[in-house]
Amino acid sequence: MSSDTQRQHANEVIDWQPIATAPENVVVLTKIDDDKGVRKEQELKREGRYWLSPDGSIYMYYTPTHWRLMKQ
């Protein structure tokens, strides 16, 4: 893969993925998307089964339903 192709892939935003597949200790864009609609779209990181603010200082009292990598 050429370096131009690698850069192009790194800058693409992947589609929303099920939350169970989220990487650990990586800040990703998350959301809740269910029968009540889309809400709480924000940057979070997963540590085990816990979701935290990007700097790790705030614990979220909910589990998002979807995640995706943010555009670089």
PDB file of N, CA, C, O and CB in Angstrom:
ATOM      1  N   MET A   1       0.854  -1.177   0.000  1.00  0.00           N
ATOM      2  CA  MET A   1       0.000   0.000   0.000  1.00  0.00           C
ATOM      3  C   MET A   1       0.897   1.235   0.000  1.00  0.00           C
ATOM      4  O   MET A   1       1.826   1.327   0.802  1.00  0.00           O
ATOM      5  CB  MET A   1      -0.970   0.001   1.230  1.00  0.00           C
ATOM      6  N   SER A   2       0.630   2.163  -0.875  1.00  0.00           N
ATOM      7  CA  SER A   2       1.458   3.368  -0.953  1.00  0.00           C
ATOM      8  C   SER A   2       1.167   4.282   0.225  1.00  0.00           C
ATOM      9  O   SER A   2       0.139   4.154   0.891  1.00  0.00           O
ATOM     10  CB  SER A   2       1.216   4.113  -2.280  1.00  0.00           C
ATOM     11  N   SER A   3       2.092   5.211   0.472  1.00  0.00           N
ATOM     12  CA  SER A   3       1.885   6.126   1.603  1.00  0.00           C
ATOM     13  C   SER A   3       0.685   7.032   1.363  1.00  0.00           C
ATOM     14  O   SER A   3       0.008   7.417   2.316  1.00  0.00           O
ATOM     15  CB  SER A   3       3.141   6.976   1.846  1.00  0.00           C
ATOM     16  N   ASP A   4       0.403   7.386   0.086  1.00  0.00           N
ATOM     17  CA  ASP A   4      -0.782   8.195  -0.218  1.00  0.00           C
ATOM     18  C   ASP A   4      -2.060   7.437   0.117  1.00  0.00           C
ATOM     19  O   ASP A   4      -3.004   8.010   0.661  1.00  0.00           O
ATOM     20  CB  ASP A   4      -0.787   8.608  -1.697  1.00  0.00           C
ATOM     21  N   THR A   5      -2.087   6.145  -0.212  1.00  0.00           N
ATOM     22  CA  THR A   5      -3.255   5.323   0.090  1.00  0.00           C
ATOM     23  C   THR A   5      -3.413   5.160   1.590  1.00  0.00           C
ATOM     24  O   THR A   5      -4.532   5.198   2.102  1.00  0.00           O
ATOM     25  CB  THR A   5      -3.143   3.952  -0.585  1.00  0.00           C
ATOM     26  N   GLN A   6      -2.303   4.978   2.305  1.00  0.00           N
ATOM     27  CA  GLN A   6      -2.366   4.845   3.755  1.00  0.00           C
ATOM     28  C   GLN A   6      -2.926   6.113   4.384  1.00  0.00           C
ATOM     29  O   GLN A   6      -3.752   6.038   5.294  1.00  0.00           O
ATOM     30  CB  GLN A   6      -0.979   4.536   4.329  1.00  0.00           C
ATOM     31  N   ARG A   7      -2.485   7.282   3.907  1.00  0.00           N
ATOM     32  CA  ARG A   7      -3.000   8.541   4.438  1.00  0.00           C
ATOM     33  C   ARG A   7      -4.486   8.684   4.155  1.00  0.00           C
ATOM     34  O   ARG A   7      -5.248   9.143   5.007  1.00  0.00           O
ATOM     35  CB  ARG A   7      -2.237   9.723   3.845  1.00  0.00           C
ATOM     36  N   GLN A   8      -4.896   8.290   2.953  1.00  0.00           N
ATOM     37  CA  GLN A   8      -6.310   8.375   2.596  1.00  0.00           C
ATOM     38  C   GLN A   8      -7.143   7.508   3.535  1.00  0.00           C
ATOM     39  O   GLN A   8      -8.180   7.958   4.022  1.00  0.00           O
ATOM     40  CB  GLN A   8      -6.530   7.946   1.130  1.00  0.00           C
ATOM     41  N   HIS A   9      -6.713   6.282   3.797  1.00  0.00           N
ATOM     42  CA  HIS A   9      -7.443   5.397   4.703  1.00  0.00           C
ATOM     43  C   HIS A   9      -7.454   5.949   6.124  1.00  0.00           C
ATOM     44  O   HIS A   9      -8.464   5.835   6.818  1.00  0.00           O
ATOM     45  CB  HIS A   9      -6.828   3.997   4.690  1.00  0.00           C
ATOM     46  N   ALA A  10      -6.358   6.541   6.566  1.00  0.00           N
ATOM     47  CA  ALA A  10      -6.283   7.086   7.924  1.00  0.00           C
ATOM     48  C   ALA A  10      -7.237   8.252   8.107  1.00  0.00           C
ATOM     49  O   ALA A  10      -7.697   8.496   9.223  1.00  0.00           O
ATOM     50  CB  ALA A  10      -4.859   7.528   8.243  1.00  0.00           C
ATOM     51  N   ASN A  11      -7.550   8.987   7.031  1.00  0.00           N
ATOM     52  CA  ASN A  11      -8.424  10.147   7.132  1.00  0.00           C
ATOM     53  C   ASN A  11      -9.893   9.827   6.909  1.00  0.00           C
ATOM     54  O   ASN A  11     -10.746  10.694   7.099  1.00  0.00           O
ATOM     55  CB  ASN A  11      -7.995  11.180   6.154  1.00  0.00           C
ATOM     56  N   GLU A  12     -10.203   8.601   6.510  1.00  0.00           N
ATOM     57  CA  GLU A  12     -11.595   8.221   6.310  1.00  0.00           C
ATOM     58  C   GLU A  12     -12.266   7.976   7.660  1.00  0.00           C
ATOM     59  O   GLU A  12     -11.631   7.519   8.610  1.00  0.00           O
ATOM     60  CB  GLU A  12     -11.696   6.964   5.416  1.00  0.00           C
ATOM     61  N   VAL A  13     -13.538   8.282   7.726  1.00  0.00           N
ATOM     62  CA  VAL A  13     -14.319   7.993   8.922  1.00  0.00           C
ATOM     63  C   VAL A  13     -15.045   6.683   8.663  1.00  0.00           C
ATOM     64  O   VAL A  13     -15.818   6.571   7.711  1.00  0.00           O
ATOM     65  CB  VAL A  13     -15.328   9.161   9.269  1.00  0.00           C
ATOM     66  N   ILE A  14     -14.796   5.697   9.510  1.00  0.00           N
ATOM     67  CA  ILE A  14     -15.469   4.424   9.303  1.00  0.00           C
ATOM     68  C   ILE A  14     -16.918   4.533   9.757  1.00  0.00           C
ATOM     69  O   ILE A  14     -17.272   5.407  10.548  1.00  0.00           O
ATOM     70  CB  ILE A  14     -14.744   3.288  10.058  1.00  0.00           C
ATOM     71  N   ASP A  15     -17.739   3.642   9.249  1.00  0.00           N
ATOM     72  CA  ASP A  15     -19.151   3.633   9.614  1.00  0.00           C
ATOM     73  C   ASP A  15     -19.317   3.287  11.089  1.00  0.00           C
ATOM     74  O   ASP A  15     -18.410   2.750  11.725  1.00  0.00           O
ATOM     75  CB  ASP A  15     -19.930   2.638   8.739  1.00  0.00           C
ATOM     76  N   TRP A  16     -20.488   3.604  11.613  1.00  0.00           N
ATOM     77  CA  TRP A  16     -20.801   3.273  12.991  1.00  0.00           C
ATOM     78  C   TRP A  16     -20.738   1.766  13.181  1.00  0.00           C
ATOM     79  O   TRP A  16     -21.223   1.000  12.348  1.00  0.00           O
ATOM     80  CB  TRP A  16     -22.187   3.815  13.384  1.00  0.00           C
ATOM     81  N   GLN A  17     -20.137   1.352  14.286  1.00  0.00           N
ATOM     82  CA  GLN A  17     -19.947  -0.060  14.618  1.00  0.00           C
ATOM     83  C   GLN A  17     -20.673  -0.375  15.934  1.00  0.00           C
ATOM     84  O   GLN A  17     -20.895   0.524  16.745  1.00  0.00           O
ATOM     85  CB  GLN A  17     -18.425  -0.407  14.726  1.00  0.00           C
ATOM     86  N   PRO A  18     -21.042  -1.643  16.148  1.00  0.00           N
ATOM     87  CA  PRO A  18     -21.654  -2.016  17.439  1.00  0.00           C
ATOM     88  C   PRO A  18     -20.671  -1.755  18.580  1.00  0.00           C
ATOM     89  O   PRO A  18     -19.467  -1.960  18.426  1.00  0.00           O
ATOM     90  CB  PRO A  18     -22.088  -3.514  17.436  1.00  0.00           C
ATOM     91  N   ILE A  19     -21.171  -1.317  19.689  1.00  0.00           N
ATOM     92  CA  ILE A  19     -20.310  -0.901  20.802  1.00  0.00           C
ATOM     93  C   ILE A  19     -19.437  -2.034  21.326  1.00  0.00           C
ATOM     94  O   ILE A  19     -18.360  -1.776  21.862  1.00  0.00           O
ATOM     95  CB  ILE A  19     -21.156  -0.355  21.931  1.00  0.00           C
ATOM     96  N   ALA A  20     -19.870  -3.271  21.184  1.00  0.00           N
ATOM     97  CA  ALA A  20     -19.082  -4.414  21.671  1.00  0.00           C
ATOM     98  C   ALA A  20     -17.739  -4.545  20.955  1.00  0.00           C
ATOM     99  O   ALA A  20     -16.834  -5.215  21.452  1.00  0.00           O
ATOM    100  CB  ALA A  20     -19.875  -5.703  21.501  1.00  0.00           C
ATOM    101  N   THR A  21     -17.607  -3.912  19.798  1.00  0.00           N
ATOM    102  CA  THR A  21     -16.367  -4.019  19.027  1.00  0.00           C
ATOM    103  C   THR A  21     -15.422  -2.835  19.243  1.00  0.00           C
ATOM    104  O   THR A  21     -14.385  -2.751  18.586  1.00  0.00           O
ATOM    105  CB  THR A  21     -16.690  -4.139  17.557  1.00  0.00           C
ATOM    106  N   ALA A  22     -15.762  -1.927  20.148  1.00  0.00           N
ATOM    107  CA  ALA A  22     -14.951  -0.721  20.376  1.00  0.00           C
ATOM    108  C   ALA A  22     -13.583  -1.071  20.957  1.00  0.00           C
ATOM    109  O   ALA A  22     -13.481  -1.937  21.826  1.00  0.00           O
ATOM    110  CB  ALA A  22     -15.684   0.246  21.317  1.00  0.00           C
ATOM    111  N   PRO A  23     -12.529  -0.400  20.479  1.00  0.00           N
ATOM    112  CA  PRO A  23     -11.195  -0.645  21.031  1.00  0.00           C
ATOM    113  C   PRO A  23     -11.079  -0.081  22.443  1.00  0.00           C
ATOM    114  O   PRO A  23     -11.832   0.812  22.828  1.00  0.00           O
ATOM    115  CB  PRO A  23     -10.117  -0.030  20.127  1.00  0.00           C
ATOM    116  N   GLU A  24     -10.149  -0.600  23.191  1.00  0.00           N
ATOM    117  CA  GLU A  24      -9.944  -0.138  24.561  1.00  0.00           C
ATOM    118  C   GLU A  24      -8.866   0.935  24.587  1.00  0.00           C
ATOM    119  O   GLU A  24      -7.890   0.865  23.840  1.00  0.00           O
ATOM    120  CB  GLU A  24      -9.560  -1.314  25.487  1.00  0.00           C
ATOM    121  N   ASN A  25      -9.049   1.937  25.458  1.00  0.00           N
ATOM    122  CA  ASN A  25      -8.094   3.032  25.675  1.00  0.00           C
ATOM    123  C   ASN A  25      -7.810   3.854  24.422  1.00  0.00           C
ATOM    124  O   ASN A  25      -6.703   4.364  24.242  1.00  0.00           O
ATOM    125  CB  ASN A  25      -6.801   2.476  26.200  1.00  0.00           C
ATOM    126  N   VAL A  26      -8.814   3.980  23.558  1.00  0.00           N
ATOM    127  CA  VAL A  26      -8.721   4.807  22.359  1.00  0.00           C
ATOM    128  C   VAL A  26      -9.916   5.744  22.379  1.00  0.00           C
ATOM    129  O   VAL A  26     -11.046   5.293  22.563  1.00  0.00           O
ATOM    130  CB  VAL A  26      -8.685   3.936  21.041  1.00  0.00           C
ATOM    131  N   VAL A  27      -9.690   7.041  22.193  1.00  0.00           N
ATOM    132  CA  VAL A  27     -10.803   7.989  22.149  1.00  0.00           C
ATOM    133  C   VAL A  27     -11.523   7.810  20.819  1.00  0.00           C
ATOM    134  O   VAL A  27     -10.918   7.920  19.753  1.00  0.00           O
ATOM    135  CB  VAL A  27     -10.306   9.470  22.329  1.00  0.00           C
ATOM    136  N   VAL A  28     -12.826   7.530  20.894  1.00  0.00           N
ATOM    137  CA  VAL A  28     -13.655   7.329  19.715  1.00  0.00           C
ATOM    138  C   VAL A  28     -14.915   8.179  19.840  1.00  0.00           C
ATOM    139  O   VAL A  28     -15.241   8.670  20.920  1.00  0.00           O
ATOM    140  CB  VAL A  28     -14.013   5.829  19.537  1.00  0.00           C
ATOM    141  N   LEU A  29     -15.612   8.345  18.733  1.00  0.00           N
ATOM    142  CA  LEU A  29     -16.890   9.039  18.752  1.00  0.00           C
ATOM    143  C   LEU A  29     -17.952   7.996  19.079  1.00  0.00           C
ATOM    144  O   LEU A  29     -17.988   6.937  18.453  1.00  0.00           O
ATOM    145  CB  LEU A  29     -17.186   9.765  17.381  1.00  0.00           C
ATOM    146  N   THR A  30     -18.813   8.279  20.045  1.00  0.00           N
ATOM    147  CA  THR A  30     -19.847   7.339  20.465  1.00  0.00           C
ATOM    148  C   THR A  30     -21.221   7.991  20.365  1.00  0.00           C
ATOM    149  O   THR A  30     -21.349   9.212  20.280  1.00  0.00           O
ATOM    150  CB  THR A  30     -19.586   6.850  21.903  1.00  0.00           C
ATOM    151  N   LYS A  31     -22.240   7.143  20.379  1.00  0.00           N
ATOM    152  CA  LYS A  31     -23.618   7.647  20.395  1.00  0.00           C
ATOM    153  C   LYS A  31     -24.538   6.566  20.930  1.00  0.00           C
ATOM    154  O   LYS A  31     -24.181   5.390  20.983  1.00  0.00           O
ATOM    155  CB  LYS A  31     -24.071   8.097  18.977  1.00  0.00           C
ATOM    156  N   ILE A  32     -25.714   6.985  21.320  1.00  0.00           N
ATOM    157  CA  ILE A  32     -26.816   6.071  21.599  1.00  0.00           C
ATOM    158  C   ILE A  32     -27.781   6.228  20.431  1.00  0.00           C
ATOM    159  O   ILE A  32     -28.191   7.341  20.102  1.00  0.00           O
ATOM    160  CB  ILE A  32     -27.516   6.374  23.005  1.00  0.00           C
ATOM    161  N   ASP A  33     -28.140   5.118  19.810  1.00  0.00           N
ATOM    162  CA  ASP A  33     -29.071   5.125  18.681  1.00  0.00           C
ATOM    163  C   ASP A  33     -30.024   3.955  18.879  1.00  0.00           C
ATOM    164  O   ASP A  33     -29.684   2.803  18.608  1.00  0.00           O
ATOM    165  CB  ASP A  33     -28.315   5.026  17.294  1.00  0.00           C
ATOM    166  N   ASP A  34     -31.223   4.272  19.357  1.00  0.00           N
ATOM    167  CA  ASP A  34     -32.205   3.231  19.633  1.00  0.00           C
ATOM    168  C   ASP A  34     -33.593   3.706  19.238  1.00  0.00           C
ATOM    169  O   ASP A  34     -33.723   4.662  18.474  1.00  0.00           O
ATOM    170  CB  ASP A  34     -32.176   2.833  21.118  1.00  0.00           C
ATOM    171  N   ASP A  35     -34.628   3.058  19.743  1.00  0.00           N
ATOM    172  CA  ASP A  35     -35.997   3.417  19.368  1.00  0.00           C
ATOM    173  C   ASP A  35     -36.390   4.833  19.800  1.00  0.00           C
ATOM    174  O   ASP A  35     -37.390   5.368  19.320  1.00  0.00           O
ATOM    175  CB  ASP A  35     -36.963   2.426  19.969  1.00  0.00           C
ATOM    176  N   LYS A  36     -35.619   5.439  20.692  1.00  0.00           N
ATOM    177  CA  LYS A  36     -35.877   6.818  21.129  1.00  0.00           C
ATOM    178  C   LYS A  36     -35.121   7.835  20.281  1.00  0.00           C
ATOM    179  O   LYS A  36     -35.257   9.040  20.491  1.00  0.00           O
ATOM    180  CB  LYS A  36     -35.492   6.987  22.595  1.00  0.00           C
ATOM    181  N   GLY A  37     -34.322   7.356  19.320  1.00  0.00           N
ATOM    182  CA  GLY A  37     -33.577   8.246  18.432  1.00  0.00           C
ATOM    183  C   GLY A  37     -32.092   8.270  18.758  1.00  0.00           C
ATOM    184  O   GLY A  37     -31.597   7.500  19.581  1.00  0.00           O
ATOM    185  N   VAL A  38     -31.399   9.183  18.082  1.00  0.00           N
ATOM    186  CA  VAL A  38     -29.954   9.345  18.271  1.00  0.00           C
ATOM    187  C   VAL A  38     -29.709  10.436  19.299  1.00  0.00           C
ATOM    188  O   VAL A  38     -30.304  11.511  19.232  1.00  0.00           O
ATOM    189  CB  VAL A  38     -29.244   9.687  16.927  1.00  0.00           C
ATOM    190  N   ARG A  39     -28.829  10.153  20.252  1.00  0.00           N
ATOM    191  CA  ARG A  39     -28.515  11.144  21.290  1.00  0.00           C
ATOM    192  C   ARG A  39     -27.162  10.840  21.916  1.00  0.00           C
ATOM    193  O   ARG A  39     -26.566   9.794  21.661  1.00  0.00           O
ATOM    194  CB  ARG A  39     -29.615  11.167  22.377  1.00  0.00           C
ATOM    195  N   LYS A  40     -26.693  11.754  22.727  1.00  0.00           N
ATOM    196  CA  LYS A  40     -25.436  11.628  23.473  1.00  0.00           C
ATOM    197  C   LYS A  40     -24.253  11.297  22.562  1.00  0.00           C
ATOM    198  O   LYS A  40     -23.422  10.453  22.899  1.00  0.00           O
ATOM    199  CB  LYS A  40     -25.573  10.554  24.545  1.00  0.00           C
ATOM    200  N   GLU A  41     -24.181  11.962  21.413  1.00  0.00           N
ATOM    201  CA  GLU A  41     -23.046  11.762  20.519  1.00  0.00           C
ATOM    202  C   GLU A  41     -21.870  12.563  21.072  1.00  0.00           C
ATOM    203  O   GLU A  41     -21.921  13.790  21.152  1.00  0.00           O
ATOM    204  CB  GLU A  41     -23.391  12.194  19.044  1.00  0.00           C
ATOM    205  N   GLN A  42     -20.806  11.845  21.454  1.00  0.00           N
ATOM    206  CA  GLN A  42     -19.652  12.523  22.046  1.00  0.00           C
ATOM    207  C   GLN A  42     -18.412  11.637  22.019  1.00  0.00           C
ATOM    208  O   GLN A  42     -18.495  10.429  21.799  1.00  0.00           O
ATOM    209  CB  GLN A  42     -19.962  12.941  23.482  1.00  0.00           C
ATOM    210  N   GLU A  43     -17.268  12.260  22.245  1.00  0.00           N
ATOM    211  CA  GLU A  43     -16.003  11.547  22.301  1.00  0.00           C
ATOM    212  C   GLU A  43     -15.839  10.895  23.671  1.00  0.00           C
ATOM    213  O   GLU A  43     -15.964  11.558  24.700  1.00  0.00           O
ATOM    214  CB  GLU A  43     -14.824  12.499  22.005  1.00  0.00           C
ATOM    215  N   LEU A  44     -15.560   9.598  23.677  1.00  0.00           N
ATOM    216  CA  LEU A  44     -15.330   8.852  24.912  1.00  0.00           C
ATOM    217  C   LEU A  44     -14.249   7.811  24.674  1.00  0.00           C
ATOM    218  O   LEU A  44     -13.877   7.529  23.535  1.00  0.00           O
ATOM    219  CB  LEU A  44     -16.637   8.181  25.411  1.00  0.00           C
ATOM    220  N   LYS A  45     -13.751   7.247  25.763  1.00  0.00           N
ATOM    221  CA  LYS A  45     -12.843   6.104  25.632  1.00  0.00           C
ATOM    222  C   LYS A  45     -13.308   5.002  26.573  1.00  0.00           C
ATOM    223  O   LYS A  45     -13.871   5.261  27.637  1.00  0.00           O
ATOM    224  CB  LYS A  45     -11.364   6.512  25.941  1.00  0.00           C
ATOM    225  N   ARG A  46     -13.055   3.762  26.149  1.00  0.00           N
ATOM    226  CA  ARG A  46     -13.487   2.595  26.921  1.00  0.00           C
ATOM    227  C   ARG A  46     -12.313   2.053  27.718  1.00  0.00           C
ATOM    228  O   ARG A  46     -11.210   1.896  27.195  1.00  0.00           O
ATOM    229  CB  ARG A  46     -14.068   1.497  25.995  1.00  0.00           C
ATOM    230  N   GLU A  47     -12.562   1.770  28.983  1.00  0.00           N
ATOM    231  CA  GLU A  47     -11.605   1.065  29.841  1.00  0.00           C
ATOM    232  C   GLU A  47     -12.365  -0.092  30.452  1.00  0.00           C
ATOM    233  O   GLU A  47     -13.150   0.082  31.384  1.00  0.00           O
ATOM    234  CB  GLU A  47     -10.979   2.010  30.954  1.00  0.00           C
ATOM    235  N   GLY A  48     -12.119  -1.289  29.908  1.00  0.00           N
ATOM    236  CA  GLY A  48     -12.899  -2.446  30.331  1.00  0.00           C
ATOM    237  C   GLY A  48     -14.344  -2.252  29.923  1.00  0.00           C
ATOM    238  O   GLY A  48     -14.634  -2.002  28.754  1.00  0.00           O
ATOM    239  N   ARG A  49     -15.250  -2.365  30.880  1.00  0.00           N
ATOM    240  CA  ARG A  49     -16.669  -2.137  30.552  1.00  0.00           C
ATOM    241  C   ARG A  49     -17.119  -0.708  30.855  1.00  0.00           C
ATOM    242  O   ARG A  49     -18.300  -0.388  30.721  1.00  0.00           O
ATOM    243  CB  ARG A  49     -17.545  -3.117  31.325  1.00  0.00           C
ATOM    244  N   TYR A  50     -16.190   0.146  31.259  1.00  0.00           N
ATOM    245  CA  TYR A  50     -16.518   1.523  31.618  1.00  0.00           C
ATOM    246  C   TYR A  50     -16.211   2.485  30.474  1.00  0.00           C
ATOM    247  O   TYR A  50     -15.240   2.307  29.739  1.00  0.00           O
ATOM    248  CB  TYR A  50     -15.752   1.939  32.872  1.00  0.00           C
ATOM    249  N   TRP A  51     -17.052   3.505  30.338  1.00  0.00           N
ATOM    250  CA  TRP A  51     -16.858   4.563  29.348  1.00  0.00           C
ATOM    251  C   TRP A  51     -16.529   5.854  30.087  1.00  0.00           C
ATOM    252  O   TRP A  51     -17.241   6.257  31.007  1.00  0.00           O
ATOM    253  CB  TRP A  51     -18.127   4.739  28.444  1.00  0.00           C
ATOM    254  N   LEU A  52     -15.436   6.499  29.669  1.00  0.00           N
ATOM    255  CA  LEU A  52     -14.918   7.685  30.347  1.00  0.00           C
ATOM    256  C   LEU A  52     -14.760   8.847  29.380  1.00  0.00           C
ATOM    257  O   LEU A  52     -14.710   8.661  28.165  1.00  0.00           O
ATOM    258  CB  LEU A  52     -13.582   7.376  31.013  1.00  0.00           C
ATOM    259  N   SER A  53     -14.682  10.054  29.942  1.00  0.00           N
ATOM    260  CA  SER A  53     -14.344  11.217  29.133  1.00  0.00           C
ATOM    261  C   SER A  53     -12.948  10.993  28.550  1.00  0.00           C
ATOM    262  O   SER A  53     -12.195  10.172  29.072  1.00  0.00           O
ATOM    263  CB  SER A  53     -14.405  12.542  29.979  1.00  0.00           C
ATOM    264  N   PRO A  54     -12.588  11.704  27.480  1.00  0.00           N
ATOM    265  CA  PRO A  54     -11.288  11.480  26.844  1.00  0.00           C
ATOM    266  C   PRO A  54     -10.093  11.571  27.800  1.00  0.00           C
ATOM    267  O   PRO A  54      -9.116  10.843  27.625  1.00  0.00           O
ATOM    268  CB  PRO A  54     -11.105  12.471  25.742  1.00  0.00           C
ATOM    269  N   ASP A  55     -10.154  12.448  28.804  1.00  0.00           N
ATOM    270  CA  ASP A  55      -9.029  12.563  29.740  1.00  0.00           C
ATOM    271  C   ASP A  55      -9.144  11.591  30.916  1.00  0.00           C
ATOM    272  O   ASP A  55      -8.271  11.556  31.783  1.00  0.00           O
ATOM    273  CB  ASP A  55      -8.937  13.988  30.265  1.00  0.00           C
ATOM    274  N   GLY A  56     -10.220  10.807  30.945  1.00  0.00           N
ATOM    275  CA  GLY A  56     -10.404   9.790  31.978  1.00  0.00           C
ATOM    276  C   GLY A  56     -10.928  10.304  33.298  1.00  0.00           C
ATOM    277  O   GLY A  56     -11.007   9.547  34.265  1.00  0.00           O
ATOM    278  N   SER A  57     -11.289  11.575  33.363  1.00  0.00           N
ATOM    279  CA  SER A  57     -11.682  12.161  34.648  1.00  0.00           C
ATOM    280  C   SER A  57     -13.160  11.977  34.991  1.00  0.00           C
ATOM    281  O   SER A  57     -13.545  12.141  36.149  1.00  0.00           O
ATOM    282  CB  SER A  57     -11.361  13.621  34.646  1.00  0.00           C
ATOM    283  N   ILE A  58     -14.001  11.635  33.996  1.00  0.00           N
ATOM    284  CA  ILE A  58     -15.438  11.528  34.247  1.00  0.00           C
ATOM    285  C   ILE A  58     -15.948  10.184  33.737  1.00  0.00           C
ATOM    286  O   ILE A  58     -15.707   9.814  32.588  1.00  0.00           O
ATOM    287  CB  ILE A  58     -16.208  12.695  33.571  1.00  0.00           C
ATOM    288  N   TYR A  59     -16.654   9.456  34.601  1.00  0.00           N
ATOM    289  CA  TYR A  59     -17.287   8.189  34.239  1.00  0.00           C
ATOM    290  C   TYR A  59     -18.686   8.462  33.714  1.00  0.00           C
ATOM    291  O   TYR A  59     -19.422   9.261  34.293  1.00  0.00           O
ATOM    292  CB  TYR A  59     -17.336   7.221  35.450  1.00  0.00           C
ATOM    293  N   MET A  60     -19.057   7.807  32.622  1.00  0.00           N
ATOM    294  CA  MET A  60     -20.404   7.951  32.064  1.00  0.00           C
ATOM    295  C   MET A  60     -21.309   6.890  32.673  1.00  0.00           C
ATOM    296  O   MET A  60     -20.944   5.715  32.730  1.00  0.00           O
ATOM    297  CB  MET A  60     -20.386   7.835  30.509  1.00  0.00           C
ATOM    298  N   TYR A  61     -22.478   7.299  33.124  1.00  0.00           N
ATOM    299  CA  TYR A  61     -23.425   6.371  33.751  1.00  0.00           C
ATOM    300  C   TYR A  61     -24.363   5.752  32.715  1.00  0.00           C
ATOM    301  O   TYR A  61     -25.534   5.497  32.997  1.00  0.00           O
ATOM    302  CB  TYR A  61     -24.242   7.094  34.833  1.00  0.00           C
ATOM    303  N   TYR A  62     -23.839   5.519  31.530  1.00  0.00           N
ATOM    304  CA  TYR A  62     -24.594   4.839  30.479  1.00  0.00           C
ATOM    305  C   TYR A  62     -23.586   4.160  29.561  1.00  0.00           C
ATOM    306  O   TYR A  62     -22.396   4.472  29.591  1.00  0.00           O
ATOM    307  CB  TYR A  62     -25.516   5.841  29.680  1.00  0.00           C
ATOM    308  N   THR A  63     -24.068   3.239  28.754  1.00  0.00           N
ATOM    309  CA  THR A  63     -23.233   2.574  27.762  1.00  0.00           C
ATOM    310  C   THR A  63     -23.719   2.975  26.385  1.00  0.00           C
ATOM    311  O   THR A  63     -24.889   2.769  26.063  1.00  0.00           O
ATOM    312  CB  THR A  63     -23.260   1.028  27.938  1.00  0.00           C
ATOM    313  N   PRO A  64     -22.851   3.543  25.565  1.00  0.00           N
ATOM    314  CA  PRO A  64     -23.262   3.881  24.199  1.00  0.00           C
ATOM    315  C   PRO A  64     -23.661   2.617  23.429  1.00  0.00           C
ATOM    316  O   PRO A  64     -23.340   1.505  23.848  1.00  0.00           O
ATOM    317  CB  PRO A  64     -22.122   4.624  23.459  1.00  0.00           C
ATOM    318  N   THR A  65     -24.351   2.790  22.319  1.00  0.00           N
ATOM    319  CA  THR A  65     -24.739   1.653  21.488  1.00  0.00           C
ATOM    320  C   THR A  65     -23.840   1.489  20.270  1.00  0.00           C
ATOM    321  O   THR A  65     -23.746   0.399  19.707  1.00  0.00           O
ATOM    322  CB  THR A  65     -26.174   1.805  21.043  1.00  0.00           C
ATOM    323  N   HIS A  66     -23.172   2.583  19.858  1.00  0.00           N
ATOM    324  CA  HIS A  66     -22.355   2.559  18.650  1.00  0.00           C
ATOM    325  C   HIS A  66     -21.096   3.411  18.835  1.00  0.00           C
ATOM    326  O   HIS A  66     -21.048   4.294  19.691  1.00  0.00           O
ATOM    327  CB  HIS A  66     -23.167   3.059  17.441  1.00  0.00           C
ATOM    328  N   TRP A  67     -20.081   3.128  18.017  1.00  0.00           N
ATOM    329  CA  TRP A  67     -18.841   3.896  18.034  1.00  0.00           C
ATOM    330  C   TRP A  67     -18.275   3.966  16.620  1.00  0.00           C
ATOM    331  O   TRP A  67     -18.631   3.166  15.755  1.00  0.00           O
ATOM    332  CB  TRP A  67     -17.809   3.267  19.011  1.00  0.00           C
ATOM    333  N   ARG A  68     -17.383   4.942  16.398  1.00  0.00           N
ATOM    334  CA  ARG A  68     -16.604   5.017  15.167  1.00  0.00           C
ATOM    335  C   ARG A  68     -15.351   5.824  15.448  1.00  0.00           C
ATOM    336  O   ARG A  68     -15.309   6.631  16.376  1.00  0.00           O
ATOM    337  CB  ARG A  68     -17.431   5.651  14.005  1.00  0.00           C
ATOM    338  N   LEU A  69     -14.328   5.595  14.631  1.00  0.00           N
ATOM    339  CA  LEU A  69     -13.115   6.381  14.744  1.00  0.00           C
ATOM    340  C   LEU A  69     -13.390   7.795  14.271  1.00  0.00           C
ATOM    341  O   LEU A  69     -14.221   8.014  13.390  1.00  0.00           O
ATOM    342  CB  LEU A  69     -11.968   5.746  13.937  1.00  0.00           C
ATOM    343  N   MET A  70     -12.697   8.743  14.853  1.00  0.00           N
ATOM    344  CA  MET A  70     -12.862  10.131  14.452  1.00  0.00           C
ATOM    345  C   MET A  70     -11.911  10.439  13.310  1.00  0.00           C
ATOM    346  O   MET A  70     -10.841   9.840  13.200  1.00  0.00           O
ATOM    347  CB  MET A  70     -12.618  11.086  15.641  1.00  0.00           C
ATOM    348  N   LYS A  71     -12.307  11.371  12.467  1.00  0.00           N
ATOM    349  CA  LYS A  71     -11.444  11.797  11.371  1.00  0.00           C
ATOM    350  C   LYS A  71     -10.192  12.421  11.945  1.00  0.00           C
ATOM    351  O   LYS A  71     -10.265  13.240  12.861  1.00  0.00           O
ATOM    352  CB  LYS A  71     -12.172  12.790  10.434  1.00  0.00           C
ATOM    353  N   GLN A  72      -9.045  12.038  11.413  1.00  0.00           N
ATOM    354  CA  GLN A  72      -7.742  12.522  11.903  1.00  0.00           C
ATOM    355  C   GLN A  72      -7.543  13.987  11.580  1.00  0.00           C
ATOM    356  O   GLN A  72      -6.506  14.558  11.917  1.00  0.00           O
ATOM    357  CB  GLN A  72      -6.600  11.704  11.298  1.00  0.00           C
TER     358      GLN A  72
END
